[in-house]
Amino acid sequence: MLSSLEEPGFRVFLIGQAIALQGTWVQGTAQRWLVLELTDSTFQVGVLGAVAGLPILLFALAGGLLADRLPRITFLMVVQAVIALQAALFGLLVQTETIRFWSILALAFVLGSGISFEVPARQALIFNLVGKERITNGIALHSTAFNLARFGGPALAGFMIQAGFMAGCFYFKALSALCVILALSYVMRHYKAYNRPLERKEGSVLSDIREVIRFVRGHRLLSRILPLITCFGIFLLPYSMLLAPLGRDVLGLNARDYGLLCAANGLGALLGALFVAARGHTGNRVSWWWRGALAFPVSLMLLSLGRGFWDCSFLLFISGFIMVTASTSAMSLLQIESPDQLRGRIMGLFSTCFMGLFPLGSLLHGLLGQGLGIRKTFLITGGIGLAAAAVALFSYLRTGTGRDF
């Protein structure tokens, strides 16, 4: 379960990432509640999600290209410095009560830009640090850190907001970014080889993009995973943008209980990540991916039936567990099936598919939530996701022997 932690570089890097991710979830939870309080509009919360996610669509593939062309560790340190500056400015504007809706959108766009460049380089660096044999365990442990933050960050943000420390949520993010910079500086000192670009043939950016697209189109599994991930990015993943209006307007929760509702989703995701870390080497990753792809939309459809804090919390817990089991399996498959010279670009493509269309999905969820209600939105989007997963699975099985299961 902890085999990847035997590598000191990954161990230090994971500690820094765990702290930084806590800050990301604290900031994300706080800014959604802040927008709801300033505008009193579910649609504007959707706009926030769209603006925050737009950089993934614009820059994630470029981030993958840079991860293959530039020194990865130095590149990550620069990106984290930018993220720290935006969070500090966000906190200052909140503290001085000069924050406005447009400035929230601008700073959320800066954070999203940093994440879009950081994710592909970070995932490629994890492969460098742990190697092919331990990559599933390494990804699962990193997912554990991510989902520990997804569990603890919203709860911490909820308590801080309720206590009147909204600005502190953003200062916390700034400090957490500095922690990951320190961890990266350790990795750079002790693993200089990982801070050098891969030797590669000369070529244009367009030729690099065509190369990775040709590889994916010719791969039986990846050519099904990535389009389905794209569909999930539009219709399923933006469900998180509706948790604030679900908590306040449907369930009648205060900021603290809203944070705990989000934390239930994060706790399920955390346990899902721990499950994969412990059992990822024994199970069939392909089977786990397809079963999770079918079960995840079903869990959101069931959420539409939740009537109170406890049953919605339980359903969000189940949803988080399933989503992480499936997504970690998908990410492991992408890493394992990718050749070294394409790994950064494929992870950039994955980020684009997984989060790049989040803006469109956030606007869609905001419009549906405002027009039809939160419950009907979960039911409709979950049904679309389930239909897409069934079609993708049928296509995959039709082209193979079915022995993956």
C-alpha positions in Angstrom: 0.0 0.0 0.0 2.9 2.4 0.7 5.5 1.0 -1.6 6.0 4.2 -3.5 7.0 6.0 -0.3 10.2 4.0 -0.2 11.5 6.5 -2.8 12.6 9.6 -0.8 12.0 12.1 -3.7 8.4 10.9 -4.1 7.9 11.0 -0.3 8.9 14.6 0.0 7.1 15.6 -3.1 3.9 14.0 -1.9 4.0 15.8 1.5 4.4 19.1 -0.3 1.5 18.2 -2.7 -0.7 17.2 0.2 -0.4 20.6 1.8 -0.8 22.5 -1.5 -3.9 20.5 -2.3 -5.5 21.3 1.0 -5.1 24.9 0.2 -6.6 24.5 -3.2 -9.8 22.9 -1.8 -10.0 25.5 1.0 -9.8 28.3 -1.6 -12.3 26.6 -4.0 -14.9 26.0 -1.3 -14.5 29.6 0.0 -14.8 31.3 -3.4 -18.0 29.4 -4.3 -19.6 30.4 -1.1 -18.4 33.9 -1.5 -20.0 34.2 -5.0 -23.3 32.8 -3.7 -23.3 35.4 -0.9 -22.4 38.3 -3.2 -24.8 37.4 -6.1 -27.4 35.1 -4.6 -27.4 33.3 -7.9 -26.9 29.6 -8.8 -26.1 30.6 -12.3 -23.3 32.9 -11.2 -21.8 30.0 -9.3 -21.9 28.2 -12.6 -20.1 31.1 -14.3 -17.4 30.9 -11.7 -16.9 27.2 -12.4 -16.8 28.0 -16.2 -14.2 30.8 -15.8 -12.1 28.7 -13.4 -12.1 25.7 -15.7 -11.6 27.5 -19.0 -7.8 27.6 -18.7 -7.8 23.8 -18.7 -9.4 23.8 -22.1 -7.1 26.5 -23.4 -3.7 25.5 -21.8 -3.7 21.9 -20.6 -2.4 20.5 -23.9 0.2 23.3 -24.0 1.2 22.3 -20.5 1.8 18.8 -21.6 3.9 20.0 -24.5 6.0 22.2 -22.1 6.3 19.2 -19.7 8.1 17.3 -22.5 10.2 20.3 -23.7 11.2 22.1 -20.5 12.9 21.2 -17.2 9.8 19.8 -15.4 10.8 20.7 -11.8 11.8 24.3 -12.5 8.7 24.7 -14.5 6.5 23.4 -11.6 8.2 25.8 -9.2 7.5 28.8 -11.4 3.8 27.9 -11.7 3.4 27.4 -8.0 4.9 30.8 -7.4 2.3 32.4 -9.6 -0.4 30.5 -7.8 0.9 31.7 -4.4 0.7 35.3 -5.6 -2.8 35.1 -6.8 -4.0 33.5 -3.5 -2.3 36.3 -1.5 -3.9 39.0 -3.6 -7.3 37.2 -3.2 -7.0 37.2 0.5 -6.0 40.9 0.6 -9.1 41.9 -1.4 -11.4 39.9 0.8 -9.8 41.3 4.0 -10.1 44.9 2.8 -13.7 44.2 1.6 -12.8 45.4 -1.9 -13.5 42.0 -3.6 -16.0 42.1 -6.4 -17.6 39.4 -8.6 -15.4 40.3 -11.6 -12.2 40.2 -9.5 -13.2 36.8 -8.2 -13.5 35.6 -11.8 -10.2 37.1 -12.7 -8.3 35.5 -9.9 -10.1 32.1 -10.4 -8.9 32.3 -14.0 -5.3 32.8 -12.9 -5.5 29.8 -10.5 -7.1 27.7 -13.2 -4.3 28.7 -15.6 -1.7 27.6 -13.1 -3.3 24.3 -12.6 -3.7 23.7 -16.3 0.1 24.0 -16.8 1.0 22.2 -13.5 -1.1 19.0 -13.8 0.6 17.4 -16.8 4.1 18.2 -15.6 3.2 16.9 -12.1 1.8 13.6 -13.4 4.9 13.1 -15.6 7.2 13.8 -12.7 5.4 11.2 -10.5 6.1 8.6 -13.2 9.8 9.6 -13.1 10.0 9.4 -9.3 8.2 6.0 -8.8 8.8 4.1 -12.1 6.5 1.9 -14.2 6.2 -0.9 -11.7 4.9 1.4 -8.9 3.0 3.9 -11.0 -0.5 2.6 -10.0 0.5 2.8 -6.3 2.1 6.2 -6.8 -0.9 7.6 -8.5 -3.2 6.1 -5.9 -1.2 7.7 -3.0 -1.2 11.0 -4.8 -4.9 10.6 -5.3 -5.1 9.9 -1.5 -3.5 13.2 -0.8 -5.8 14.9 -3.3 -8.9 13.4 -1.7 -7.7 13.9 1.8 -7.7 17.6 0.8 -11.0 17.2 -0.8 -12.3 15.8 2.6 -10.5 18.2 4.9 -10.3 21.3 2.8 -14.1 22.0 2.5 -14.6 21.2 6.2 -11.8 23.6 7.2 -13.1 26.3 4.9 -16.6 25.9 6.3 -15.4 26.4 9.9 -13.2 29.3 8.9 -16.0 31.1 7.0 -18.5 30.5 9.8 -16.0 32.0 12.3 -15.5 35.1 10.1 -12.1 34.2 8.6 -13.0 34.2 5.0 -9.7 36.0 4.0 -7.7 33.3 5.9 -8.9 30.7 3.4 -7.0 32.4 0.6 -3.9 33.2 2.7 -3.8 29.5 3.6 -3.7 28.6 -0.1 -0.7 31.0 -0.6 1.2 29.4 2.2 0.5 25.9 1.0 1.9 26.8 -2.5 5.1 27.8 -0.8 5.3 24.4 0.9 5.2 22.6 -2.5 7.9 24.9 -3.8 10.1 23.8 -0.9 9.4 20.1 -1.7 10.2 20.7 -5.4 13.5 22.3 -4.5 14.5 19.2 -2.5 13.6 17.0 -5.5 15.6 19.2 -7.9 18.7 19.0 -5.7 18.6 15.3 -5.4 17.2 14.2 -8.8 18.8 16.5 -11.3 18.3 14.0 -14.1 14.5 14.5 -13.8 14.9 18.3 -14.4 16.2 17.8 -17.9 13.9 17.8 -21.0 13.7 14.4 -22.8 15.9 14.0 -25.9 13.5 14.3 -28.8 13.5 14.9 -32.5 12.9 18.4 -33.7 9.4 19.3 -34.8 6.7 21.9 -34.6 4.0 22.1 -32.0 1.4 21.0 -34.5 3.5 17.9 -35.4 3.7 17.1 -31.7 0.0 17.4 -31.3 -0.7 15.2 -34.4 1.7 12.6 -33.1 -0.1 12.1 -29.8 -3.6 12.2 -31.5 -2.5 9.5 -33.9 -1.2 7.3 -31.1 -4.5 7.7 -29.1 -6.7 7.1 -32.1 -4.9 3.8 -32.9 -5.1 2.5 -29.3 -8.2 0.3 -28.6 -8.6 1.3 -24.9 -7.3 4.9 -24.9 -9.5 5.8 -27.8 -12.5 4.9 -25.7 -11.4 6.3 -22.3 -10.6 9.8 -23.4 -13.9 10.6 -25.3 -15.9 9.2 -22.3 -13.8 11.3 -19.9 -14.7 14.3 -22.1 -18.4 13.5 -21.7 -18.0 13.1 -18.0 -16.2 16.5 -17.9 -19.3 18.2 -19.3 -22.2 16.3 -17.7 -20.9 14.8 -14.5 -17.8 16.4 -12.9 -19.4 19.9 -12.6 -21.9 18.5 -10.1 -19.5 20.0 -7.4 -20.6 23.5 -8.5 -24.1 22.7 -7.4 -23.2 21.7 -3.9 -23.4 25.2 -2.5 -26.9 25.9 -3.7 -27.9 22.3 -2.8 -26.7 22.9 0.7 -28.0 26.5 1.2 -31.1 26.6 -0.9 -32.4 23.0 -1.1 -31.3 21.6 2.3 -31.2 24.9 4.2 -27.6 24.4 5.5 -25.3 27.1 6.9 -21.7 27.5 5.8 -20.3 25.0 8.3 -22.7 22.3 7.3 -22.2 23.0 3.6 -18.5 22.4 4.2 -19.3 19.1 6.0 -21.5 18.1 3.0 -18.6 18.7 0.6 -16.3 16.9 3.1 -18.5 13.7 2.9 -17.9 13.6 -0.8 -14.2 14.1 -0.2 -14.1 11.3 2.5 -15.6 8.8 0.0 -13.0 9.9 -2.5 -10.2 9.6 0.1 -11.2 6.0 1.0 -11.5 5.2 -2.7 -7.9 6.3 -3.2 -6.7 4.3 -0.2 -8.5 1.3 -1.6 -6.7 1.6 -4.9 -3.4 2.1 -3.2 -3.9 -1.1 -1.2 -5.5 -3.2 -4.0 -4.4 -1.6 -7.2 -1.7 -4.2 -7.9 -4.1 -7.1 -7.5 -7.1 -5.9 -9.5 -7.9 -5.5 -13.2 -7.5 -1.8 -13.9 -9.6 -2.1 -17.1 -12.5 -3.7 -15.3 -12.4 -1.2 -12.4 -12.4 1.6 -14.9 -15.5 0.4 -16.8 -17.5 -0.6 -13.7 -16.7 2.8 -12.2 -17.7 4.6 -15.4 -21.1 2.9 -15.2 -21.6 3.4 -11.4 -20.5 7.0 -11.1 -23.5 8.5 -13.1 -25.9 6.2 -11.3 -24.7 7.6 -7.9 -25.5 11.2 -9.1 -28.9 10.1 -10.3 -29.6 8.7 -6.8 -28.4 12.0 -5.3 -31.4 13.6 -6.9 -33.5 11.6 -4.5 -31.7 12.7 -1.3 -34.0 14.6 1.1 -31.8 15.7 4.0 -28.3 16.3 5.2 -27.5 12.8 6.2 -28.8 10.9 3.1 -27.2 13.5 0.7 -23.9 13.2 2.6 -24.1 9.4 2.3 -24.8 9.5 -1.4 -22.0 12.0 -2.0 -19.7 9.7 0.0 -20.5 6.8 -2.4 -20.1 9.0 -5.4 -16.7 10.2 -4.3 -15.5 6.6 -3.7 -16.7 5.4 -7.1 -15.3 8.4 -9.0 -11.8 8.1 -7.6 -11.6 4.3 -8.1 -12.5 4.8 -11.8 -10.4 7.9 -12.5 -7.3 6.5 -10.7 -7.6 3.3 -12.8 -8.0 5.4 -16.0 -5.0 7.5 -15.1 -2.9 4.4 -14.4 -3.8 2.9 -17.7 -2.9 6.1 -19.5 0.5 6.3 -17.8 1.3 2.6 -18.4 0.2 2.6 -22.1 2.0 5.8 -22.9 5.6 5.8 -24.4 8.1 8.0 -22.5 8.3 10.6 -25.3 4.5 11.1 -25.3 3.7 10.9 -21.6 3.6 14.6 -20.9 1.4 15.3 -23.9 -0.9 12.4 -23.2 -1.4 13.6 -19.6 -2.0 17.1 -21.1 -4.6 15.6 -23.4 -6.2 13.7 -20.4 -6.3 17.0 -18.4 -8.0 18.7 -21.4 -10.6 15.9 -21.6 -11.1 15.5 -17.9 -11.3 19.2 -16.9 -11.1 21.2 -20.1 -14.8 21.2 -20.9 -15.6 21.8 -17.2 -16.5 25.5 -18.1 -19.2 24.4 -20.6 -20.4 21.8 -18.0 -20.5 24.5 -15.3 -22.6 26.8 -17.4 -24.9 24.0 -18.3 -25.3 22.9 -14.7 -25.9 26.6 -13.6 -28.6 27.1 -16.3 -30.3 23.7 -15.5 -30.0 24.3 -11.8 -31.5 27.8 -12.1 -34.3 26.7 -14.5 -35.2 23.1 -13.5 -33.9 22.8 -10.0 -30.9 21.1 -8.5 -32.5 17.6 -8.2 -33.6 17.4 -11.8 -30.2 18.6 -12.9 -28.5 15.7 -11.2 -31.0 13.3 -12.6 -30.7 14.5 -16.2 -26.9 14.8 -16.3 -26.4 11.5 -14.6 -28.7 9.8 -17.2 -26.7 11.3 -20.0 -23.4 10.1 -18.5 -24.8 6.6 -18.0 -25.9 6.3 -21.6 -22.5 7.5 -22.8 -20.7 5.0 -20.6 -22.9 2.1 -21.9 -22.2 3.0 -25.6 -18.5 3.3 -25.0 -18.3 0.0 -23.2 -20.3 -1.7 -26.0 -17.9 -0.3 -28.6 -14.9 -1.5 -26.6 -16.2 -5.0 -26.1 -17.2 -5.3 -29.8 -13.6 -4.7 -30.9 -12.0 -7.2 -28.5 -12.4 -10.6 -26.9 -14.0 -9.5 -23.6 -11.3 -11.1 -21.6 -10.5 -7.8 -19.9 -13.4 -8.7 -17.5 
